[in-house]
Amino acid sequence: MVQICYKATDFDERAVTVALTGGRVSRINVGRIIEP
Amino acid sequence: MSVIPKASFSLVVTPLLLTIAAAATAQQPAPLVTRDLRVSGVSIDDDSGSVRQRLGSPVSVDSSGWHYRDLEIFLKSGKVAILSITGPSRATRGGLRVGDFAVRARTLYRPCYADSLSWFRSVTKPPTSTSAPSLSR
């Protein structure tokens, strides 16, 4: 599961993504969303 | 008939309600801003020289990025694009760490989050839509 957190009122690619493993945070990405 | 005088009741209950309201307000995190995109003194858009000045030489460097203890840094055009925290010695500006329970991530970021699927749907809408992704679950 990954949650993507962003500036709600003005979406501009700022994000904190959180990977969860076994109910705990296993990795945190802070930055801009980069298109695949 | 109450044994508590009305004035005393107000003196006790009013501060209690104000304290509860203040605590509830204090727990509402703000939406992400630029200063939130900072880990261990390194910010998004910092150049590679600034990163070395702040963190020193990386433990290793490969095509995916620079690797420090519990932190990977991905550069794009010579500037920091993503700070990836991989271990508990680093934290977000909001205080989230690897190893924290998932509920803490939700508590810290809940007002401005969407799960990956709803985010994917929102960014794949036709280009006529300019609204922010829905926050409802």
Backbone of each chain as nested JSON, in Angstrom:
{
  "chains": [
    {"id": "A", "residues": [
      {"number": 1, "name": "MET", "atoms": {"N": [0.852, -1.195, 0.0], "CA": [0.0, 0.0, 0.0], "C": [0.883, 1.238, 0.0]}},
      {"number": 2, "name": "VAL", "atoms": {"N": [0.52, 2.18, -0.825], "CA": [1.265, 3.433, -0.884], "C": [0.286, 4.589, -0.731]}},
      {"number": 3, "name": "GLN", "atoms": {"N": [0.604, 5.498, 0.157], "CA": [-0.215, 6.69, 0.281], "C": [0.52, 7.836, -0.38]}},
      {"number": 4, "name": "ILE", "atoms": {"N": [-0.201, 8.652, -1.08], "CA": [0.408, 9.814, -1.716], "C": [-0.191, 11.061, -1.095]}},
      {"number": 5, "name": "CYS", "atoms": {"N": [0.677, 11.873, -0.519], "CA": [0.22, 13.069, 0.17], "C": [0.643, 14.27, -0.65]}},
      {"number": 6, "name": "TYR", "atoms": {"N": [-0.235, 15.187, -0.829], "CA": [0.084, 16.299, -1.708], "C": [-0.598, 17.555, -1.201]}},
      {"number": 7, "name": "LYS", "atoms": {"N": [-0.185, 18.668, -1.77], "CA": [-0.792, 19.937, -1.388], "C": [-2.198, 19.955, -1.969]}},
      {"number": 8, "name": "ALA", "atoms": {"N": [-3.165, 19.892, -1.087], "CA": [-4.52, 19.611, -1.533], "C": [-5.13, 20.712, -2.386]}},
      {"number": 9, "name": "THR", "atoms": {"N": [-4.83, 21.958, -2.079], "CA": [-5.537, 23.042, -2.753], "C": [-4.881, 23.45, -4.067]}},
      {"number": 10, "name": "ASP", "atoms": {"N": [-3.678, 23.001, -4.317], "CA": [-2.988, 23.414, -5.532], "C": [-1.999, 22.32, -5.926]}},
      {"number": 11, "name": "PHE", "atoms": {"N": [-2.497, 21.285, -6.542], "CA": [-1.673, 20.12, -6.85], "C": [-0.519, 20.519, -7.762]}},
      {"number": 12, "name": "ASP", "atoms": {"N": [0.696, 20.355, -7.273], "CA": [1.846, 20.792, -8.062], "C": [2.982, 19.776, -7.988]}},
      {"number": 13, "name": "GLU", "atoms": {"N": [2.662, 18.532, -7.811], "CA": [3.609, 17.431, -7.833], "C": [4.387, 17.267, -6.543]}},
      {"number": 14, "name": "ARG", "atoms": {"N": [4.19, 18.139, -5.557], "CA": [4.836, 17.903, -4.272], "C": [4.19, 16.695, -3.622]}},
      {"number": 15, "name": "ALA", "atoms": {"N": [5.006, 15.782, -3.12], "CA": [4.402, 14.576, -2.584], "C": [5.264, 13.923, -1.512]}},
      {"number": 16, "name": "VAL", "atoms": {"N": [4.6, 13.274, -0.61], "CA": [5.24, 12.343, 0.308], "C": [4.565, 11.002, 0.066]}},
      {"number": 17, "name": "THR", "atoms": {"N": [5.324, 10.018, -0.379], "CA": [4.74, 8.697, -0.582], "C": [5.286, 7.771, 0.492]}},
      {"number": 18, "name": "VAL", "atoms": {"N": [4.414, 6.95, 1.006], "CA": [4.769, 6.079, 2.12], "C": [4.491, 4.642, 1.739]}},
      {"number": 19, "name": "ALA", "atoms": {"N": [5.514, 3.814, 1.745], "CA": [5.326, 2.377, 1.525], "C": [5.14, 1.715, 2.88]}},
      {"number": 20, "name": "LEU", "atoms": {"N": [4.171, 0.823, 2.942], "CA": [3.859, 0.143, 4.196], "C": [4.084, -1.351, 4.043]}},
      {"number": 21, "name": "THR", "atoms": {"N": [4.718, -1.939, 5.022], "CA": [4.917, -3.382, 5.042], "C": [4.522, -3.897, 6.418]}},
      {"number": 22, "name": "GLY", "atoms": {"N": [3.563, -4.806, 6.433], "CA": [3.126, -5.362, 7.707], "C": [2.591, -4.315, 8.664]}},
      {"number": 23, "name": "GLY", "atoms": {"N": [1.935, -3.299, 8.112], "CA": [1.326, -2.282, 8.959], "C": [2.294, -1.225, 9.457]}},
      {"number": 24, "name": "ARG", "atoms": {"N": [3.529, -1.296, 9.002], "CA": [4.515, -0.293, 9.417], "C": [5.139, 0.385, 8.199]}},
      {"number": 25, "name": "VAL", "atoms": {"N": [5.637, 1.586, 8.412], "CA": [6.283, 2.332, 7.339], "C": [7.611, 1.653, 6.985]}},
      {"number": 26, "name": "SER", "atoms": {"N": [7.789, 1.334, 5.714], "CA": [9.029, 0.678, 5.293], "C": [9.888, 1.576, 4.389]}},
      {"number": 27, "name": "ARG", "atoms": {"N": [9.315, 2.587, 3.839], "CA": [10.071, 3.554, 3.028], "C": [9.238, 4.823, 2.907]}},
      {"number": 28, "name": "ILE", "atoms": {"N": [9.922, 5.957, 2.892], "CA": [9.241, 7.246, 2.715], "C": [9.941, 7.99, 1.59]}},
      {"number": 29, "name": "ASN", "atoms": {"N": [9.201, 8.364, 0.583], "CA": [9.753, 9.171, -0.501], "C": [9.227, 10.592, -0.381]}},
      {"number": 30, "name": "VAL", "atoms": {"N": [10.131, 11.529, -0.408], "CA": [9.774, 12.947, -0.319], "C": [10.26, 13.614, -1.593]}},
      {"number": 31, "name": "GLY", "atoms": {"N": [9.388, 14.307, -2.286], "CA": [9.863, 14.97, -3.491], "C": [8.75, 15.299, -4.449]}},
      {"number": 32, "name": "ARG", "atoms": {"N": [9.133, 15.309, -5.704], "CA": [8.151, 15.605, -6.741], "C": [7.798, 14.325, -7.469]}},
      {"number": 33, "name": "ILE", "atoms": {"N": [6.582, 14.227, -7.866], "CA": [6.16, 13.062, -8.628], "C": [6.806, 13.14, -10.006]}},
      {"number": 34, "name": "ILE", "atoms": {"N": [7.494, 12.062, -10.376], "CA": [8.123, 12.008, -11.689], "C": [7.354, 11.015, -12.533]}},
      {"number": 35, "name": "GLU", "atoms": {"N": [6.947, 11.459, -13.695], "CA": [6.163, 10.571, -14.552], "C": [7.008, 9.368, -14.953]}},
      {"number": 36, "name": "PRO", "atoms": {"N": [6.4, 8.177, -14.924], "CA": [7.151, 6.976, -15.292], "C": [7.557, 6.991, -16.759]}}
    ]},
    {"id": "B", "residues": [
      {"number": 1, "name": "MET", "atoms": {"N": [-31.461, 18.276, 42.675], "CA": [-30.702, 19.491, 42.953], "C": [-29.211, 19.18, 42.913]}},
      {"number": 2, "name": "SER", "atoms": {"N": [-28.463, 20.0, 42.199], "CA": [-27.034, 19.765, 42.052], "C": [-26.277, 20.275, 43.264]}},
      {"number": 3, "name": "VAL", "atoms": {"N": [-25.213, 19.549, 43.626], "CA": [-24.377, 19.991, 44.736], "C": [-23.222, 20.854, 44.235]}},
      {"number": 4, "name": "ILE", "atoms": {"N": [-23.084, 20.952, 42.892], "CA": [-22.006, 21.769, 42.326], "C": [-22.574, 23.13, 41.98]}},
      {"number": 5, "name": "PRO", "atoms": {"N": [-22.009, 24.178, 42.566], "CA": [-22.499, 25.516, 42.228], "C": [-22.319, 25.796, 40.739]}},
      {"number": 6, "name": "LYS", "atoms": {"N": [-23.278, 26.522, 40.169], "CA": [-23.252, 26.783, 38.73], "C": [-21.961, 27.487, 38.299]}},
      {"number": 7, "name": "ALA", "atoms": {"N": [-21.503, 28.459, 39.076], "CA": [-20.289, 29.194, 38.736], "C": [-19.078, 28.279, 38.72]}},
      {"number": 8, "name": "SER", "atoms": {"N": [-18.998, 27.368, 39.687], "CA": [-17.868, 26.446, 39.754], "C": [-17.883, 25.502, 38.569]}},
      {"number": 9, "name": "PHE", "atoms": {"N": [-19.086, 25.062, 38.187], "CA": [-19.202, 24.167, 37.035], "C": [-18.631, 24.837, 35.786]}},
      {"number": 10, "name": "SER", "atoms": {"N": [-18.992, 26.1, 35.574], "CA": [-18.488, 26.839, 34.409], "C": [-16.98, 27.019, 34.471]}},
      {"number": 11, "name": "LEU", "atoms": {"N": [-16.481, 27.278, 35.668], "CA": [-15.037, 27.482, 35.812], "C": [-14.247, 26.22, 35.478]}},
      {"number": 12, "name": "VAL", "atoms": {"N": [-14.857, 25.073, 35.715], "CA": [-14.165, 23.807, 35.449], "C": [-14.369, 23.381, 34.0]}},
      {"number": 13, "name": "VAL", "atoms": {"N": [-15.596, 23.435, 33.538], "CA": [-15.926, 22.887, 32.22], "C": [-15.407, 23.761, 31.079]}},
      {"number": 14, "name": "THR", "atoms": {"N": [-15.528, 25.067, 31.2], "CA": [-15.114, 25.946, 30.103], "C": [-13.635, 25.784, 29.74]}},
      {"number": 15, "name": "PRO", "atoms": {"N": [-12.722, 25.851, 30.731], "CA": [-11.316, 25.619, 30.356], "C": [-11.08, 24.23, 29.781]}},
      {"number": 16, "name": "LEU", "atoms": {"N": [-11.816, 23.257, 30.275], "CA": [-11.654, 21.892, 29.767], "C": [-12.048, 21.835, 28.295]}},
      {"number": 17, "name": "LEU", "atoms": {"N": [-13.17, 22.432, 27.944], "CA": [-13.609, 22.439, 26.547], "C": [-12.629, 23.214, 25.668]}},
      {"number": 18, "name": "LEU", "atoms": {"N": [-12.123, 24.329, 26.167], "CA": [-11.15, 25.109, 25.389], "C": [-9.876, 24.307, 25.159]}},
      {"number": 19, "name": "THR", "atoms": {"N": [-9.456, 23.557, 26.166], "CA": [-8.251, 22.735, 26.035], "C": [-8.454, 21.65, 24.992]}},
      {"number": 20, "name": "ILE", "atoms": {"N": [-9.619, 21.008, 25.027], "CA": [-9.91, 19.954, 24.051], "C": [-9.955, 20.54, 22.637]}},
      {"number": 21, "name": "ALA", "atoms": {"N": [-10.601, 21.701, 22.486], "CA": [-10.689, 22.326, 21.162], "C": [-9.308, 22.718, 20.651]}},
      {"number": 22, "name": "ALA", "atoms": {"N": [-8.467, 23.254, 21.535], "CA": [-7.116, 23.659, 21.127], "C": [-6.295, 22.442, 20.719]}},
      {"number": 23, "name": "ALA", "atoms": {"N": [-6.447, 21.348, 21.449], "CA": [-5.698, 20.132, 21.122], "C": [-6.13, 19.591, 19.772]}},
      {"number": 24, "name": "ALA", "atoms": {"N": [-7.438, 19.628, 19.508], "CA": [-7.938, 19.124, 18.225], "C": [-7.411, 19.977, 17.072]}},
      {"number": 25, "name": "THR", "atoms": {"N": [-7.369, 21.282, 17.276], "CA": [-6.852, 22.176, 16.238], "C": [-5.367, 21.962, 16.008]}},
      {"number": 26, "name": "ALA", "atoms": {"N": [-4.62, 21.778, 17.086], "CA": [-3.172, 21.6, 16.977], "C": [-2.812, 20.327, 16.227]}},
      {"number": 27, "name": "GLN", "atoms": {"N": [-3.685, 19.335, 16.234], "CA": [-3.385, 18.061, 15.601], "C": [-3.714, 18.055, 14.115]}},
      {"number": 28, "name": "GLN", "atoms": {"N": [-4.243, 19.189, 13.594], "CA": [-4.574, 19.241, 12.18], "C": [-3.344, 19.659, 11.391]}},
      {"number": 29, "name": "PRO", "atoms": {"N": [-2.669, 18.738, 10.699], "CA": [-1.502, 19.134, 9.921], "C": [-1.896, 19.972, 8.72]}},
      {"number": 30, "name": "ALA", "atoms": {"N": [-0.998, 20.872, 8.338], "CA": [-1.252, 21.721, 7.186], "C": [-0.91, 20.959, 5.915]}},
      {"number": 31, "name": "PRO", "atoms": {"N": [-1.434, 21.402, 4.778], "CA": [-1.038, 20.805, 3.504], "C": [0.463, 20.942, 3.288]}},
      {"number": 32, "name": "LEU", "atoms": {"N": [0.99, 20.104, 2.422], "CA": [2.421, 20.143, 2.144], "C": [2.826, 21.478, 1.546]}},
      {"number": 33, "name": "VAL", "atoms": {"N": [3.934, 21.999, 2.006], "CA": [4.536, 23.189, 1.426], "C": [5.992, 22.854, 1.107]}},
      {"number": 34, "name": "THR", "atoms": {"N": [6.659, 23.793, 0.427], "CA": [8.02, 23.505, -0.041], "C": [8.954, 23.102, 1.095]}},
      {"number": 35, "name": "ARG", "atoms": {"N": [8.84, 23.752, 2.234], "CA": [9.765, 23.435, 3.324], "C": [9.538, 22.034, 3.894]}},
      {"number": 36, "name": "ASP", "atoms": {"N": [8.405, 21.412, 3.545], "CA": [8.179, 20.026, 3.969], "C": [9.038, 19.049, 3.172]}},
      {"number": 37, "name": "LEU", "atoms": {"N": [9.528, 19.501, 2.025], "CA": [10.308, 18.608, 1.16], "C": [11.779, 18.71, 1.529]}},
      {"number": 38, "name": "ARG", "atoms": {"N": [12.086, 18.355, 2.766], "CA": [13.436, 18.498, 3.292], "C": [13.717, 17.346, 4.251]}},
      {"number": 39, "name": "VAL", "atoms": {"N": [14.855, 16.696, 4.063], "CA": [15.253, 15.593, 4.946], "C": [16.728, 15.771, 5.282]}},
      {"number": 40, "name": "SER", "atoms": {"N": [17.062, 15.717, 6.546], "CA": [18.455, 15.818, 7.009], "C": [19.164, 17.031, 6.417]}},
      {"number": 41, "name": "GLY", "atoms": {"N": [18.449, 18.123, 6.307], "CA": [19.05, 19.36, 5.832], "C": [19.143, 19.491, 4.329]}},
      {"number": 42, "name": "VAL", "atoms": {"N": [18.688, 18.483, 3.609], "CA": [18.714, 18.518, 2.146], "C": [17.298, 18.753, 1.636]}},
      {"number": 43, "name": "SER", "atoms": {"N": [17.169, 19.688, 0.709], "CA": [15.848, 20.022, 0.17], "C": [15.738, 19.597, -1.287]}},
      {"number": 44, "name": "ILE", "atoms": {"N": [14.512, 19.366, -1.689], "CA": [14.242, 19.141, -3.106], "C": [14.729, 20.369, -3.888]}},
      {"number": 45, "name": "ASP", "atoms": {"N": [15.339, 20.133, -5.023], "CA": [15.892, 21.167, -5.915], "C": [17.274, 21.662, -5.486]}},
      {"number": 46, "name": "ASP", "atoms": {"N": [17.806, 21.166, -4.347], "CA": [19.204, 21.485, -4.023], "C": [20.104, 20.897, -5.106]}},
      {"number": 47, "name": "ASP", "atoms": {"N": [21.231, 21.544, -5.362], "CA": [22.153, 20.966, -6.348], "C": [23.065, 19.94, -5.664]}},
      {"number": 48, "name": "SER", "atoms": {"N": [23.782, 19.186, -6.482], "CA": [24.587, 18.089, -5.948], "C": [25.692, 18.597, -5.016]}},
      {"number": 49, "name": "GLY", "atoms": {"N": [26.214, 19.799, -5.309], "CA": [27.238, 20.362, -4.44], "C": [26.711, 20.638, -3.04]}},
      {"number": 50, "name": "SER", "atoms": {"N": [25.499, 21.117, -2.967], "CA": [24.882, 21.381, -1.66], "C": [24.686, 20.09, -0.876]}},
      {"number": 51, "name": "VAL", "atoms": {"N": [24.338, 19.034, -1.595], "CA": [24.129, 17.741, -0.935], "C": [25.435, 17.252, -0.313]}},
      {"number": 52, "name": "ARG", "atoms": {"N": [26.528, 17.33, -1.087], "CA": [27.83, 16.885, -0.57], "C": [28.275, 17.758, 0.593]}},
      {"number": 53, "name": "GLN", "atoms": {"N": [27.982, 19.035, 0.497], "CA": [28.363, 19.939, 1.578], "C": [27.611, 19.586, 2.859]}},
      {"number": 54, "name": "ARG", "atoms": {"N": [26.366, 19.192, 2.721], "CA": [25.533, 18.911, 3.891], "C": [25.786, 17.514, 4.443]}},
      {"number": 55, "name": "LEU", "atoms": {"N": [25.884, 16.514, 3.563], "CA": [25.941, 15.12, 4.022], "C": [27.3, 14.454, 3.818]}},
      {"number": 56, "name": "GLY", "atoms": {"N": [28.189, 15.132, 3.099], "CA": [29.467, 14.502, 2.805], "C": [29.356, 13.584, 1.604]}},
      {"number": 57, "name": "SER", "atoms": {"N": [30.4, 12.8, 1.409], "CA": [30.391, 11.885, 0.266], "C": [29.433, 10.734, 0.523]}},
      {"number": 58, "name": "PRO", "atoms": {"N": [28.714, 10.315, -0.504], "CA": [27.798, 9.188, -0.318], "C": [28.559, 7.886, -0.075]}},
      {"number": 59, "name": "VAL", "atoms": {"N": [27.884, 6.953, 0.57], "CA": [28.47, 5.628, 0.804], "C": [28.706, 4.937, -0.53]}},
      {"number": 60, "name": "SER", "atoms": {"N": [27.743, 5.121, -1.432], "CA": [27.896, 4.569, -2.778], "C": [27.08, 5.405, -3.753]}},
      {"number": 61, "name": "VAL", "atoms": {"N": [27.477, 5.31, -5.002], "CA": [26.779, 6.008, -6.082], "C": [26.558, 5.008, -7.201]}},
      {"number": 62, "name": "ASP", "atoms": {"N": [25.343, 4.976, -7.701], "CA": [25.091, 4.157, -8.892], "C": [24.13, 4.902, -9.8]}},
      {"number": 63, "name": "SER", "atoms": {"N": [23.677, 4.212, -10.832], "CA": [22.83, 4.89, -11.81], "C": [21.5, 5.345, -11.227]}},
      {"number": 64, "name": "SER", "atoms": {"N": [21.091, 4.727, -10.098], "CA": [19.798, 5.108, -9.529], "C": [19.915, 6.328, -8.611]}},
      {"number": 65, "name": "GLY", "atoms": {"N": [21.107, 6.581, -8.065], "CA": [21.22, 7.735, -7.189], "C": [22.382, 7.636, -6.227]}},
      {"number": 66, "name": "TRP", "atoms": {"N": [22.358, 8.536, -5.241], "CA": [23.392, 8.571, -4.213], "C": [22.838, 7.888, -2.968]}},
      {"number": 67, "name": "HIS", "atoms": {"N": [23.666, 7.044, -2.369], "CA": [23.195, 6.26, -1.231], "C": [23.946, 6.669, 0.041]}},
      {"number": 68, "name": "TYR", "atoms": {"N": [23.185, 7.125, 1.007], "CA": [23.698, 7.418, 2.348], "C": [23.03, 6.45, 3.314]}},
      {"number": 69, "name": "ARG", "atoms": {"N": [23.507, 6.441, 4.552], "CA": [22.87, 5.573, 5.543], "C": [21.396, 5.996, 5.717]}},
      {"number": 70, "name": "ASP", "atoms": {"N": [20.508, 5.09, 5.459], "CA": [19.063, 5.294, 5.623], "C": [18.482, 6.375, 4.706]}},
      {"number": 71, "name": "LEU", "atoms": {"N": [19.231, 6.774, 3.7], "CA": [18.726, 7.813, 2.794], "C": [19.284, 7.622, 1.384]}},
      {"number": 72, "name": "GLU", "atoms": {"N": [18.407, 7.599, 0.411], "CA": [18.817, 7.572, -0.987], "C": [18.362, 8.875, -1.638]}},
      {"number": 73, "name": "ILE", "atoms": {"N": [19.233, 9.43, -2.45], "CA": [18.928, 10.704, -3.094], "C": [18.959, 10.511, -4.602]}},
      {"number": 74, "name": "PHE", "atoms": {"N": [17.859, 10.863, -5.229], "CA": [17.755, 10.727, -6.682], "C": [17.815, 12.111, -7.307]}},
      {"number": 75, "name": "LEU", "atoms": {"N": [18.728, 12.257, -8.223], "CA": [18.951, 13.549, -8.867], "C": [18.359, 13.546, -10.271]}},
      {"number": 76, "name": "LYS", "atoms": {"N": [17.9, 14.712, -10.687], "CA": [17.422, 14.887, -12.055], "C": [17.97, 16.202, -12.55]}},
      {"number": 77, "name": "SER", "atoms": {"N": [18.732, 16.162, -13.626], "CA": [19.385, 17.359, -14.168], "C": [20.243, 18.053, -13.119]}},
      {"number": 78, "name": "GLY", "atoms": {"N": [20.93, 17.26, -12.301], "CA": [21.854, 17.812, -11.316], "C": [21.211, 18.341, -10.06]}},
      {"number": 79, "name": "LYS", "atoms": {"N": [19.898, 18.192, -9.936], "CA": [19.208, 18.689, -8.752], "C": [18.446, 17.553, -8.062]}},
      {"number": 80, "name": "VAL", "atoms": {"N": [18.253, 17.689, -6.754], "CA": [17.559, 16.659, -5.98], "C": [16.097, 16.6, -6.415]}},
      {"number": 81, "name": "ALA", "atoms": {"N": [15.686, 15.403, -6.815], "CA": [14.288, 15.206, -7.224], "C": [13.51, 14.429, -6.167]}},
      {"number": 82, "name": "ILE", "atoms": {"N": [14.158, 13.426, -5.577], "CA": [13.482, 12.598, -4.574], "C": [14.449, 12.282, -3.443]}},
      {"number": 83, "name": "LEU", "atoms": {"N": [13.961, 12.418, -2.229], "CA": [14.682, 11.992, -1.036], "C": [13.958, 10.755, -0.517]}},
      {"number": 84, "name": "SER", "atoms": {"N": [14.626, 9.628, -0.507], "CA": [13.966, 8.381, -0.125], "C": [14.547, 7.876, 1.19]}},
      {"number": 85, "name": "ILE", "atoms": {"N": [13.735, 7.894, 2.22], "CA": [14.17, 7.463, 3.551], "C": [13.982, 5.953, 3.655]}},
      {"number": 86, "name": "THR", "atoms": {"N": [15.06, 5.248, 3.962], "CA": [15.012, 3.782, 3.98], "C": [15.247, 3.188, 5.365]}},
      {"number": 87, "name": "GLY", "atoms": {"N": [15.575, 4.023, 6.335], "CA": [15.83, 3.509, 7.676], "C": [15.423, 4.497, 8.746]}},
      {"number": 88, "name": "PRO", "atoms": {"N": [15.422, 4.067, 9.992], "CA": [14.833, 4.863, 11.081], "C": [15.66, 6.051, 11.554]}},
      {"number": 89, "name": "SER", "atoms": {"N": [16.89, 6.203, 11.074], "CA": [17.691, 7.32, 11.575], "C": [17.332, 8.646, 10.909]}},
      {"number": 90, "name": "ARG", "atoms": {"N": [16.497, 8.59, 9.863], "CA": [16.065, 9.821, 9.176], "C": [14.566, 9.987, 9.381]}},
      {"number": 91, "name": "ALA", "atoms": {"N": [14.108, 11.234, 9.307], "CA": [12.681, 11.506, 9.5], "C": [12.234, 12.607, 8.556]}},
      {"number": 92, "name": "THR", "atoms": {"N": [10.956, 12.611, 8.244], "CA": [10.395, 13.727, 7.492], "C": [10.316, 14.931, 8.416]}},
      {"number": 93, "name": "ARG", "atoms": {"N": [10.046, 16.085, 7.836], "CA": [9.9, 17.29, 8.648], "C": [8.759, 17.128, 9.658]}},
      {"number": 94, "name": "GLY", "atoms": {"N": [7.764, 16.347, 9.277], "CA": [6.652, 16.112, 10.184], "C": [6.946, 15.075, 11.257]}},
      {"number": 95, "name": "GLY", "atoms": {"N": [8.098, 14.412, 11.148], "CA": [8.481, 13.456, 12.187], "C": [8.18, 12.004, 11.869]}},
      {"number": 96, "name": "LEU", "atoms": {"N": [7.82, 11.704, 10.637], "CA": [7.537, 10.309, 10.269], "C": [8.843, 9.572, 9.996]}},
      {"number": 97, "name": "ARG", "atoms": {"N": [8.95, 8.337, 10.52], "CA": [10.153, 7.525, 10.348], "C": [9.797, 6.135, 9.847]}},
      {"number": 98, "name": "VAL", "atoms": {"N": [10.773, 5.516, 9.196], "CA": [10.64, 4.105, 8.847], "C": [10.499, 3.321, 10.154]}},
      {"number": 99, "name": "GLY", "atoms": {"N": [9.556, 2.396, 10.17], "CA": [9.293, 1.611, 11.375], "C": [8.079, 2.094, 12.147]}},
      {"number": 100, "name": "ASP", "atoms": {"N": [7.65, 3.343, 11.861], "CA": [6.434, 3.842, 12.519], "C": [5.231, 3.031, 12.061]}},
      {"number": 101, "name": "PHE", "atoms": {"N": [4.228, 2.96, 12.918], "CA": [2.989, 2.303, 12.523], "C": [2.288, 3.125, 11.433]}},
      {"number": 102, "name": "ALA", "atoms": {"N": [1.572, 2.431, 10.576], "CA": [0.885, 3.089, 9.464], "C": [-0.05, 4.185, 9.953]}},
      {"number": 103, "name": "VAL", "atoms": {"N": [-0.64, 3.963, 11.085], "CA": [-1.605, 4.948, 11.591], "C": [-0.937, 6.299, 11.831]}},
      {"number": 104, "name": "ARG", "atoms": {"N": [0.348, 6.291, 12.126], "CA": [1.042, 7.568, 12.341], "C": [1.158, 8.347, 11.019]}},
      {"number": 105, "name": "ALA", "atoms": {"N": [1.409, 7.63, 9.929], "CA": [1.452, 8.299, 8.623], "C": [0.11, 8.942, 8.329]}},
      {"number": 106, "name": "ARG", "atoms": {"N": [-0.948, 8.221, 8.644], "CA": [-2.291, 8.76, 8.38], "C": [-2.57, 9.946, 9.287]}},
      {"number": 107, "name": "THR", "atoms": {"N": [-2.137, 9.859, 10.535], "CA": [-2.37, 10.962, 11.465], "C": [-1.638, 12.225, 11.012]}},
      {"number": 108, "name": "LEU", "atoms": {"N": [-0.395, 12.035, 10.552], "CA": [0.412, 13.2, 10.166], "C": [-0.035, 13.806, 8.846]}},
      {"number": 109, "name": "TYR", "atoms": {"N": [-0.496, 12.954, 7.923], "CA": [-0.735, 13.45, 6.565], "C": [-2.178, 13.299, 6.096]}},
      {"number": 110, "name": "ARG", "atoms": {"N": [-3.049, 12.85, 6.948], "CA": [-4.401, 12.511, 6.522], "C": [-5.146, 13.609, 5.75]}},
      {"number": 111, "name": "PRO", "atoms": {"N": [-5.054, 14.893, 6.162], "CA": [-5.839, 15.898, 5.444], "C": [-5.416, 16.079, 3.983]}},
      {"number": 112, "name": "CYS", "atoms": {"N": [-4.283, 15.549, 3.605], "CA": [-3.821, 15.791, 2.238], "C": [-3.332, 14.503, 1.592]}},
      {"number": 113, "name": "TYR", "atoms": {"N": [-4.097, 13.449, 1.753], "CA": [-3.618, 12.233, 1.128], "C": [-4.704, 11.572, 0.288]}},
      {"number": 114, "name": "ALA", "atoms": {"N": [-4.241, 10.765, -0.636], "CA": [-5.119, 9.882, -1.386], "C": [-4.362, 8.574, -1.56]}},
      {"number": 115, "name": "ASP", "atoms": {"N": [-5.063, 7.473, -1.687], "CA": [-4.329, 6.245, -1.95], "C": [-3.855, 6.268, -3.4]}},
      {"number": 116, "name": "SER", "atoms": {"N": [-2.942, 5.384, -3.72], "CA": [-2.301, 5.456, -5.028], "C": [-3.295, 5.265, -6.168]}},
      {"number": 117, "name": "LEU", "atoms": {"N": [-4.306, 4.449, -5.946], "CA": [-5.252, 4.191, -7.023], "C": [-6.088, 5.43, -7.332]}},
      {"number": 118, "name": "SER", "atoms": {"N": [-6.594, 6.09, -6.29], "CA": [-7.415, 7.269, -6.559], "C": [-6.546, 8.387, -7.131]}},
      {"number": 119, "name": "TRP", "atoms": {"N": [-5.259, 8.445, -6.674], "CA": [-4.365, 9.439, -7.259], "C": [-4.153, 9.142, -8.736]}},
      {"number": 120, "name": "PHE", "atoms": {"N": [-3.928, 7.862, -9.059], "CA": [-3.686, 7.488, -10.443], "C": [-4.89, 7.867, -11.301]}},
      {"number": 121, "name": "ARG", "atoms": {"N": [-6.089, 7.587, -10.768], "CA": [-7.295, 7.949, -11.527], "C": [-7.374, 9.455, -11.729]}},
      {"number": 122, "name": "SER", "atoms": {"N": [-7.006, 10.209, -10.684], "CA": [-7.154, 11.661, -10.785], "C": [-6.188, 12.25, -11.803]}},
      {"number": 123, "name": "VAL", "atoms": {"N": [-4.964, 11.705, -11.873], "CA": [-4.006, 12.286, -12.809], "C": [-4.168, 11.749, -14.223]}},
      {"number": 124, "name": "THR", "atoms": {"N": [-5.031, 10.758, -14.395], "CA": [-5.261, 10.248, -15.738], "C": [-6.597, 10.731, -16.296]}},
      {"number": 125, "name": "LYS", "atoms": {"N": [-7.207, 11.702, -15.591], "CA": [-8.429, 12.314, -16.12], "C": [-8.09, 13.066, -17.401]}},
      {"number": 126, "name": "PRO", "atoms": {"N": [-9.09, 13.327, -18.215], "CA": [-8.844, 14.14, -19.415], "C": [-8.251, 15.497, -19.026]}},
      {"number": 127, "name": "PRO", "atoms": {"N": [-7.439, 16.115, -19.868], "CA": [-6.751, 17.359, -19.529], "C": [-7.661, 18.539, -19.262]}},
      {"number": 128, "name": "THR", "atoms": {"N": [-8.948, 18.413, -19.526], "CA": [-9.862, 19.531, -19.252], "C": [-10.052, 19.735, -17.767]}},
      {"number": 129, "name": "SER", "atoms": {"N": [-9.772, 18.694, -16.962], "CA": [-9.964, 18.804, -15.524], "C": [-8.744, 19.43, -14.876]}},
      {"number": 130, "name": "THR", "atoms": {"N": [-8.945, 20.48, -14.078], "CA": [-7.832, 21.119, -13.377], "C": [-7.988, 21.014, -11.876]}},
      {"number": 131, "name": "SER", "atoms": {"N": [-9.008, 20.297, -11.433], "CA": [-9.241, 20.221, -9.996], "C": [-8.236, 19.295, -9.329]}},
      {"number": 132, "name": "ALA", "atoms": {"N": [-8.019, 19.548, -8.052], "CA": [-7.133, 18.684, -7.276], "C": [-7.795, 17.332, -7.103]}},
      {"number": 133, "name": "PRO", "atoms": {"N": [-7.012, 16.287, -6.915], "CA": [-7.585, 14.965, -6.69], "C": [-8.508, 14.967, -5.482]}},
      {"number": 134, "name": "SER", "atoms": {"N": [-9.524, 14.157, -5.553], "CA": [-10.478, 14.07, -4.454], "C": [-9.797, 13.553, -3.202]}},
      {"number": 135, "name": "LEU", "atoms": {"N": [-10.168, 14.113, -2.079], "CA": [-9.594, 13.674, -0.814], "C": [-10.49, 12.702, -0.097]}},
      {"number": 136, "name": "SER", "atoms": {"N": [-11.674, 12.485, -0.624], "CA": [-12.608, 11.613, 0.086], "C": [-12.212, 10.16, -0.076]}},
      {"number": 137, "name": "ARG", "atoms": {"N": [-12.492, 9.39, 0.943], "CA": [-12.178, 7.978, 0.912], "C": [-13.441, 7.18, 0.663]}}
    ]}
  ]
}
